[in-house]
Amino acid sequence: MTALICGSYAFDTIMVFQDKFKNHILPDKVHILNVSFLVPELRREFGGCAGNIIYNLSLLGGKGLPMATVGQDFGPYAEWMDQCGISREHIKVIDDSYTGQAYITTDQDDNQITAFHPGAMSFSHQLTVPTDGSITLGIVSPDGRDGMISHAQAFKDAGIPFVFDPGQGMPMFNGEELLTFIDQATYITVNDYEAELMQEKTGLTIDELAANVDTLIVTLGGDGSKIYHAGEIIEVEAAPVSNLADPTGCGDAYRAGLLFGMMNKLDWLTTGRIAGLCGAIKIEQSGTQNHRFSKGEFEARFKASYGVDLTL
């Protein structure tokens, strides 16, 4: 199976605030917020949802094609993709735009404040989902608003099952638009906060959301995840973590594990565990694409984490 990964490519400028935001933000003064955080540690990393997902999926040995619009400054990222053996077949350069830019500040509680410039992402609707039978699974991750809408519709029209992953793009859509995505999607994956926001915007309960798709996956951070499927709730324990280095990109790593499990027709408990372990491995490294593992290393850690064997 081949997955088409629709979403953003971006350069992440990651800054670490060596304190806690809560110590410097006065709750009764947020209406006149004016704060400055000293960030002596700064890194520029390759990121973006589609970029992070395909990177992790490739480590697992899954076959995927990212689809995204990028800017005139994409050269270093293109070289990185080539080094990783990731296809650029569906990457389109918009000459008069910058690649998406994320400016992320993380504190000692792993809270994050992010500013994002979409740049070339705003043109993602110019890309079309292949309908020649080469794509068997899709994911619509945060991207340009029009692109997310058009790609979801294209997957639906082509009869290609796909995952709706609204992530930080959810505020772009109202309740009616989210209901349309829910109707089109085969699967939905959100974190616990996004699940609450989706319920608030659509008026649907969590059980009603789950009933409208084949499977609903809700991640719970360090508490693992819950997978709603066929009227049941599968609780997936979190994989043990040795070092909480950087949460940026953990959700994307998790989604790569989901896609891998779906593509290999694994049961949902195993799929959720693979996804959770991908996130755990990522959080132990700074940056979104600096972690590495071989198939053998992943299988060994899966056995150590969950007590059962896995063959990738």
Sequence and secondary structure as in RCSB ss.txt:
>XXXX:A:sequence
MTALICGSYAFDTIMVFQDKFKNHILPDKVHILNVSFLVPELRREFGGCAGNIIYNLSLLGGKGLPMATVGQDFG
PYAEWMDQCGISREHIKVIDDSYTGQAYITTDQDDNQITAFHPGAMSFSHQLTVPTDGSITLGIVSPDGRDGMIS
HAQAFKDAGIPFVFDPGQGMPMFNGEELLTFIDQATYITVNDYEAELMQEKTGLTIDELAANVDTLIVTLGGDGS
KIYHAGEIIEVEAAPVSNLADPTGCGDAYRAGLLFGMMNKLDWLTTGRIAGLCGAIKIEQSGTQNHRFSKGEFEA
RFKASYGVDLTL
>XXXX:A:secstr
  EEEE   EEEEEEE SS GGGT  GGGGGG        EEEEEEE HHHHHHHHHHHHT  EEEEEEEETT H
HHHHHHHHTT   TEEEEETTS  EEEEEEE TTS EEEEEE GGGGGGGG     SS   EEEE S  HHHHHH
HHHHHHHHT  EEE  GGGGGGS HHHHHHHHHH SEEEEEHHHHHHHHHHH   HHHHHHTSSEEEEE GGG E
EEEETTEEEEE     S     TTHHHHHHHHHHHHHHTT  HHHHHHHHHHHHHHHHTSSSSS     HHHHHH
HHHHHHSS    
